[in-house]
């Protein structure tokens, strides 16, 4: 395919750049997502979405010419689960994924992921949520118009009033507050209200990914201006999203009922959702088998048996864009630590048998033997699931740094000796009992590989909510840590988080060349040129192994659904309660 910039694609077909960005739906901004994916011969394709049963083909109702929702049954209570209580229900009070995940039920965003049927959610763009449109002529100044008539939940003191620009400005102030956990993500962006339904964003530089930014479920959740003064957002959620929180019993459940005045009618189709809080995986699985849950995440080792026991169960498999990585105590508190030497960090990477770890976590061979389309891909600094921008560590484009991903205990030992490591004990920190048993298993297996490779690590597990996300994730720890990165919807966020000024730069890592390349990729509108900048960042990280990538999150994750569940779509990151559950219905 010939070289094209984002703007030249926007103008194709006789449309101006302004008109391309104006409409609602996928046409409104889905183009940018498609343009950034590109179609180069260099492009890596995502692993296909596996379908263990044929029942998935019947997952959606048939539309009619007169009514696309004619055959969808309304009503019913959907029974889901959470693995833990959220650290808070206020998404601006903590960076925890538990806070953002629950926020998706009641709070809207300006844009959302355009979840569509069985499409890979990492290959689709964004579309308006409460925004009507977004326009720009230069990629730097963006005018966003809000939909009129969007109503908040009918709960005092907000009482179902219309959402306006004033509420967006209030929410922006919360996002950018000095104490906000994600304030640096909005650094140097200015926002002003033009009128009650029009906003103007002014960016420090042009970008083609702005709407990915305002659709990011890590960032701008729209709360009413009464939050904090008229009600406490740490104990109550009042938003304009599809679900109204009716009850929260810590350690027991959340209950939601549908928002009757939701702006995207006739959604949601369900009457409500109950989320049982079930920390133990075995209990969640048994509750699903007994019919007490409509869906459940299933470990790869249990997929084949559950499929045999309950053949009518529907399945979805997805490789998430989830990066798991090693990181090290910052130079400010450990200036002379052995991991200041890149040879030690490379040795850490080379002690890890990535194929064996993926097999242990994701049961690849048995699933392949059963005819399921799964494979072993290795995470880079960009996770394997982020196919458009991922550089395959095993591919020729990786260059010489690809050697440092290979399992090689003999070479790792040489590197350890050269670094001056003498076998001193090093803490190995991770958060357990939060991400599921696969994560915990791989954490311990990774520690064992370190020991076998000659690194004397001592496992230290931490509570996620009280210690890991508030301290270790923000670079306040001793020794070595191992954990998951936020699944960003826009690839550039990995670099600003892990190498920039973000307080969640986990190891306080700085590299002048990566900073330079990050600045270039963030404004580059040519797809091929931007990809090369992003690939070069991955090569540099691999050559220095600032963050040795690991394999948790690099395998297919499986979800099982009861036979009566319809409207199954997949999404990415934390907005699923809007992007998927508003589409779901029960054929029973």
N, C-alpha and C positions, 0 to 999 in steps of 0.2 A: 504494500500500500504506500502511495506517495506521502511525503511528509505533509502534515497539516497542523496548524495551530488550533487551539480551542476556538478562537474567534472566527477563523476561516470556516470551521465546521458550523459554527452558529449561524453564519451568513448563508450557508449552502441551502439550495432549494428556494432561493428568492426571498428568504426571511432576513430581516435586519437583526442585529444583535439585540436591540431593544425588544422587538416583538418575540424573539425566541424566549426571552427570560420573563415574559409577561404572564403567560397563561398559567392556569392551575393544573394539577395533576402531573403525570410523568412528563408531559410536554413542557411544563413550567421550568423544571431544572433537571429532569432525568438526563437531558442531553449532556450536561457537564459530567455526570458520573460515567456515561458511556464514552465520552471523549477522553476522559482521563484513563480509562481502561485501555483504549487504543486497540490496534489490530496489527501490530508489528509481527514479523516473523520471529522476533526475539521474545515475544510475549509468552509467559508461562501460563498454562491453563490450570484452573482449579480442579481439584479432585472431583469427579462426578458425584452428585448426590445419590447415595445408595438407596435402593428401595427393596427391603427384604420381603415384602409381600405385594401382591397385585392389588390389594384393597385401596392403596393410595389413589388410584385412578378415579375412585368414586367419592373422593373426599369433598368435592365441591358441588353445590346444587347447579342445575342447568338454568341459565338465564333465558328469559323470553324476550321477544322484541319489544313488548310493551313495558315490561317490568323486569329489570335484571335481578331482582331479589324475590321474584314470585314464588319460587319453590323453597325458599328458606323458612324453616320453622322458627318462630319466635318463642322466647321464654326458656325457662329451665335454669337450674343452678349448676354452674361448672365447679368441679371440685379439683383444686390443684394443691400444690405444696410449696413450702419454703424449707430450706435446710437449717435456717437459724433466724432469730429475731434480727431485724435491722438495727444497726447501731443507733440510728435515728430515722424518723420519717421525714425530716427536713433535709432536702438535698443540698442545701447551702450550709449545713452545719458540719458536714464531714465528707471526706473524699471516698468513703467506703462504697463499694459496689452494692452493698445491701441497702444503703440509703437511696441510691439512684434507681435501683430496680423497683423498689416499692413506689417511688415517686411517679413512675410511668403509669400507674393506675389512675391517678387523680389530676395530675398536672399536664398541661399541653406544652408544646414547643412551637416555635415559628414554622419549622419544617420537620419532617420525619422521613424515615426510610420508606421507600416505595416497595413494600413487601408485596410480592406477586406470586401466588401459587407455589409451584415447586422450583422457582428460579433461585439460583444461588444468591443469597442476600448480599454477598460481597461483590456481586457483579451488577447491582442495580444502583440507581442514583437516589436522590431525595425528592420529595414532593411537598407541597404546602400542607401544613397542619392548620394553625389558626391564621397563617398568612394567606392573603389572596394572591399576591404576586411579589416579585422582586425584580428591579430593573437597575441596569448600570450601563454606562457608555464607555467606561474606562477601566472597570474591574477594581476600582479603588473607592469610589463613592457609590453606595447602594441605597436605593429607595425601596423600602418594604411597606406594602399596604396590608392592613389587617382586614380579615373578613368582618363584615358588619353582622351584628346579631348573635355573636358568640356569647353564650351565657355561662356565668359561673354556677356552681352548685347552689341550690336553693337552701342555704344554711346561713343563719345569722352569724355575723353581722353583714355578710356579703349579699345574701338573700337573692341570689339569681340575677344580679344586675349584669349589664353588658360589659364585656372585656374591652378595654381601650388602651391607647398608647401609654397612658399613665401607669397602667399595671406592668407593661413591658419595661418602662423606665425604672419602676420600683424593683423589678426582678433583676434588671441589669445592675442596679446599684448593689443588690445583694451578691451577685456574682463577682463584682469587682471590688467589693469591700476588702480593706486591708487584712482582715482576718479570714477571708474566704479561702477555702482550700484550693480552688481553681482560678484564683484571681489572675495569675500570670498568663492563663490561656487567652484572656481578653486584653492583654497589655497593649497600650497605645491605640486601642480602638475607641473612637468617640461615637456616642449615640445621642441623638436629639429627636424630640418629637416635633413633627411639622404641624400636625393637627391631631384630632382624636383617634384617627385610624391610619396615620402615616408616620413612618419613622425614617430617619436618615442615618446610616452607618458610614463613618469615614475611617478608612483603614490607613495604616502607615505606608502601604505599598499595594499595588494591584495584585489580585489573586483570582484564580478561577475556581477556588474551593470555598468561597465565602459561605455558600448555602449549606455545604457540608458542615461548616463551623456552627452556624445557627441551628442546624438540625442535630448536632451532637448531643446525645443523651447523657453526656458527662457534664453539661454546662448550663444552658439557659432554659430553665423550667419557669413557666409563667405563673407566678403567684399573684393573688390580688393584693392591692396596696394596703389592705387591712391586716395582712400577715404581720404578726409581731406586736401590733397595737390593739386590734380587735379580736384576735385569737392567736394562740401559741402554735406555730407550725411544727414544733417538736412533739406536740401531742394530738394535733388535728390537721387533716389535709382538706383544704377547700380550694378546688381548682376548676378548670373547665374541661377536664379530660373525661373519658367515657365512663369512669367508675367513681361512685361516691362512697367513701369509707363510712361504713355504718357501725363497725365494731373492731376493736383490737384488744385481744387478750394476750399479753406477753406469754411466750412459751406454749401458747395454745393455737391461736388462729387469727387471721384477718378475715373480715367479711366486707364485701362491697356489693352495692346495688347499682343498677345501671343509671346513668344520668339521662333523665327523660328529655332534657332539652339539649342534648349533645348536638354540636353543630353539623356533624357528618351523618345526617339521617339517611336511612332508617337504622343505622348502627347506634349502639351495639345491639346484637340480636338476643343475647342472653339476658335473663332477669338479674342475674348476679353471679358473684364468684366467691367461693370460700377457699382460703389458703390455709391448710393445716400446717403447723410448724412441726416438722418431723426431722430431727437431726440425724438419725441413724438411717443409712442407706437400706439396710435389710428390712427395716420397718416400712420405709416408703415403698419398696418393691412388693412386699406382702400386701400392703394396703391397695396397691394397684391391682394385684392379682385377684384380690377379693372383690374388686369392683368399687372400692371406696374412693379411688382417685380416677379422674378422667385421663390423666397423662402423667408420665414419670420419666425422668432421665434414667437410662439403663446402662450399667457398666458393660463394656464390650464382651466380657467373659460370660455374661448372662443372656446375651441376645439370642443365641441359638436355642437355648433351653426354653426361654420364654416363648419364642416363636413356635416351638414344638408343642408346648403345653397349651398355648392359647393362639391357635392359627388365625383367628379372625382379627387379632390386634393389628392396628396400623402402625407403620414405622416411618420415621424420618431420620436420616443420617446427615450430618454436616461437619465438615472440618472447619472449626472456628478460626478466625484470625487472632489466635491467642498465643502470645509470646511468654514463655517461661525462661528465666535466665538466672545466672549466678551474678552476684554483685558484692562489692567489697567495701570495708570500712573506709571512710573518707580520709583524705590526706591531712585535714586539719587536726584530727585526733589520732591518726596513725601514720605520721610522716615517714617513718622508717620501716614500715611493715613490708614483708616480703612480697606482697601482692602489688607493691609499687613497681615491681619489675615485671614487664610484660611476659617474660619467660615463665614465670609462675602461673600467670593467668592462662597462657597457652597450654601449660601442663594440665590445669584444671579441665580445660576443654577436651584434651586428648585422653584423659582418663575415662571419658564417658563413651560407652558403647551405645550409640544412638539407635541403631537398628534393634538391639536387644531391649533397650528401654521402651521403644515404641511397641514392640511385640508384647512386652510385659504389661503395658498399660492398655493396649488396644486390640489384643487378640487377633492380630492381622492375618496370620497364616490360616487359622481355622475359619475365619470369616471368608477369606479368599477361597479356601477349599469348598466352602458352602455356596460359592457362586456370587458373593457380594463384592462389589467393586470398591475395594479399599486398597490403599498402598502406603508405603513408608516414605514420607517426605521429611526432610530435616528443616527445623526452624533456622532462620538467619536472624539478624537484628530486626528485619521485617518478617513476621511469622509466615509460615508456608501457606496458610489459608488466605492470605492477602495476595492472591495469585498475580494480579496485574503489576505489582511492584516488587515482589519477592525475587531475590537472586538465589538460585539453587546452589547450596554449598557444594554439591557433588558435580555441578556442571562446569564446562570449560570457561564460561564467562566469569567464574569466581576467581580464576587466576591462582597464583601460588598460595594465597591465604587459605585456599580450600584444604590444604594439608592439615591445618589446625583443628578441623572438624573431625578428622579421622581418629578412630579408636587405635591408640598406639602407646601401650604402657612403657615400652622400652624408650621411646623418644620422650615421653612425658618424664620419665626418670632422669634422663639427661638434662632436660630443661629445668627440673627441680634442683638438681645439683648445681647447675650453672647459676641459678637465681640465688643460691646461698641458703636455701631452706634446709634446716637441720632436724626436722621432725617435730617441731614444737606444736602443741595442741592449739587448734583453731576452732572457735565456735562455728557451727553450721546451723543457721537459723531459718525456720520456716513456720508459717501459720498452719496448724492442723485443724481438722474437724470443721472446715468451713467450705472448702471447694469440692469435697467428696472423697471417696476412698481411693479412686484412681490417682488423684493428686498426692495423697498421703503415701501411697505405695511407691510412686515414682520418686518422691522426696527421699524416702529411706533408701531406695535402690541407688539413687544418685550419690548419696552419702557413702554407701558401701563401695561404689566404684572409686570414689576419692580415696578411701582407705586402701583399697587394693592397689591403687596407683601410687601409694606412698605419702598421701596427705593425711595427717593425723587430725581428723575432724571429730568434734563432739556435738552431737545433735542437741539443739535447744529449740523446743517448740514453744510457740507463743499464741496467746489468744488474739484472734484477728482484730476484733473490734476495739479492745482496750489497749493493746500494745503494738501489734504489728502495723496496722494502718496508720496509727498516730505517731509511731516512733521509727520503727525499722524502715518502713516504706518511704519515710522522709529523711533517710540517711543517718538516723540516730541509733547506732548499734555498734557492737564490737565484733570483729572477725569477718565472717563470710555469711551472706544470706542467699536465699533461693526462693523465687516467687514468681507470680504472674503479673504481667503488665496489663494495664487497662486496654480492653479491645477497642481501639480508636476507629471511628468510621473514616477518618482521613489520615493517610499514611504519614504526612509530615508531622503529625502530633507525636509520633514516637521519638523523633529527633530533638524537638524542642523540650520534651519531657526528660529525656535521658542524657542530654548534653547541654541544655540551655540553663536559664536562670530560675527555672521552676524549682521551688523548694522540695518538690518530689523528684528531683534529679537524684536518684537513689544512692549513687556513689560519689556525688559532686564531681562528676567527670567533665573535663573540658578538653577539647581538641580543636585547635585553630582551623585546621583544614575541614573538619566536619562542620564547624560553625559557618565557614565560608560556603560550603556546598549546600548546607541547609538554607541559607539565605537565598542562594540561586534557585534551588528547586521550588521554593515557596512562591516565587514570582514567575517561573517559567511556564509559558502557555503552550509551548510545543511539547507534545506528548513524549516523543522519542528523546529529546534533550532532557526533559525532566526525569525520565526513567534512568538515564545514564548517571545523572547526579545522585539519584537515590541508590543505584547499584554501587556507585563508588563509595558512598557512605558505608554501605554494608561491607565492602572490601576493607576499608580502613578499620572499622571496628574489629573485623576478623583478624587483620594483621596485628592489631594490638590486643585483641580480646579484652577490651574494656568491660564488656558484658558478654561472657560466654553463653550463647543460647543453649537451652535445654529442650527436652521433648514433651514435657507436659503441655497439653493443648495442641500438639502436632498430629493428633490422631482423630479419627472420626468420632464424634459424639452422637449418641443414639437417644432418641425419644420415642417412647411407645404411647399410643393413643387407643382408648377404648373404641370398639367398632362403631359406636353411634356418633363419634365426634366428626364434625364436618367443618369446612372452611379453614383447613389447616394451611397456614402460610408460615414462612420462616423469616426471621429478621436478624439483625446484628446488634450488639451492645445492649443497652438497658431500656429501650423503649417498647418492649414487646407487649406490654399491657394495652397500649394503644394500637400498635402496628399489627399485632396478631390476634389478641383476644377480642378486639372489637369486631373481627371478621368471623369469629368462631360461633358455631351453633350446634345443637344436639338433635339428631334425627331419631328421637325416641318419644 
